[in-house]
Amino acid sequence: MRLLNKDLCLQDVTLMYLTVLATVVVLLVASYQAPAVHSRPALAYHIPLDPSGQLELSWNISYPTQEVYLELKVKELHHGVLLGMSDRGEPTNADLVLLWDDGHKSYFGDAWSDNEGRVMLDAQQDYELLETHQSTEGFFLLFKRPFSTCDPHDYIIEARTVHIIYAMLERPILSLHELNISHLQPGIQRVLLLRPDAPSPALPRDVRTLEVLAPDVIIPTQETTYWCHIYQLPPNMPKNHIVMYESVITPGNEAIVHHIEVFECSPQMDTVPQYSGSCDSKMKPRKLNYCRHVLAAWALGAEPFYYPADAGLPLGGEGSSRFLRLEVHYHNPLLISGRRDSSGIRLWYTPSLRRFDAGIMELGLVYTPVMAIPPRQRSFQLTGYCTAKCTQTALPVGGVHIFASQLHTHLAGLGVRTVLVRGGREVDVVQEDKHFSTHYQIIRVLKKMVTVLPGDALVTKCTYNTEDRNKATVGGFGIMEEMCVNYVHYYPRTQLELCKSHVDTDYLQKYFSLINRFQGRESCSCPGTTVEEQFSLLSWDGFSGEVLNSLYLTSPISMHCNQSTAELFPGEWEKQEIPVVTAELQRAPYPCELSGRASSQNDNPTEVRSNGSV
């Protein structure tokens, strides 16, 4: 990229932005030294953006000022680069920051794309350029932006999944109006930009490691592969506490290994067949479906996961399984062949047991077809409950403390929200992700622990999109079926392992009878007719979908208040009333909302003169 050091004249600006009616910020970029007021921030987090390794994003967070600092490294810069954020990784209606040149001079600016992908410079410039430099590693671009700017064209950065889009500019851009992101075929990367800023606990001196790794797998030449491998713990392994885990990624595969999970198999199974192959293969032993107790979960960009200083997750000992299932998701869009991989998870554990055993509890919906999503729905919600009666029955007097959470749905999932309800009022958000993606499911440490007391309720709401489906999507284990789950990590461990619900089946049968009569069919209550078959017989229209939604919102539920043995706690759990929520929790306002104006300090045109060339 060639940068000139001549002053930017009014004629240049007029020619380049004749059609731009809004006020814009044009920054001439070169070997720019940031003003003295900007000290270079330490960038704690890093993620490769593209499979070829051309782009890398590093960042850090300032919670006092509610700003995120981002640095983009480009190995080989041609005529510019584009970075953006959108709801689902779409090139349309995206918040953008660009570096581009017109063949003579280079510019940096805040922009956005319309609903057809056309790029417009933003009248409110909220990305502040701090520094650029060139080295043997590539070109570096450092800038910052507030979490929220109160600009309708800007994305609100929250502690949730962020869909990042990126593209290289291969030719000069005389005017941004000639640029359409959809034609660039941008790449997508998902990341959690905002992380808790609490320091990690120190590891004990007697800590040991155990690596659960893929066995030198040849990554298949296809875009998406889920690889399953069975790992055996040493025989008669005594009880230990996992205190931390981290990813182990084969060098060179950083952009291909998308996410990794380690599951403990059911202790009720004496043996699990040795298997290493595709998780979707018909040859996969059925017993692997009973290896679902999550021990560790990592996704691209995730940091090492630390347990609280006074808790650890049990590994080995009585009541545990010797068998673990490793699952590695390979994302290979370039169809690279012959690449070998031995990635996995490194567990750090100690024989010196901590004060508390940590536990994992499932919240949300039971895996059952009675909970279904009508077809052709842009947004449809299902809600799972952990009732006050269950927590009153199962939790100790002092309650339990949730410190981490892993949300889970299948392909139709758009968002998940779990809240703590006390006395009919929402008092805390356990975890919420409005931009949830089934392709980015990591265990997230909460910014602050949430204490659940006996008599509290937990409500988990999932949002789905089935616009591309012509049949009802029922609940179940299949990838084209759906789930609504929050695996919460807490201490001290109790016997309560699952607290989930589903609609009462008698009321669902009344729904089938009503819709069938309305649509001119006789309702079939024939023995052997499954719920899936009854859903498949319906003619889906606005009425049948609205009545189903009303059923789920108002009908009694069946509670699964399960012990670790998979048995119900004593009590009556059928036809329970849905917990009533009379007041929803409101988020705190952003600084720009309190000040009553947008955050940009670059409302007037700003020129940054170069002092050299790159």
Summary of the structure (lengths in Angstrom):
residues: 614
radius of gyration: 26.5
end to end distance: 6.5
largest distance: 84.3
contacts: 1962
relative contact order: 0.14
helix: 11%
strand: 39%
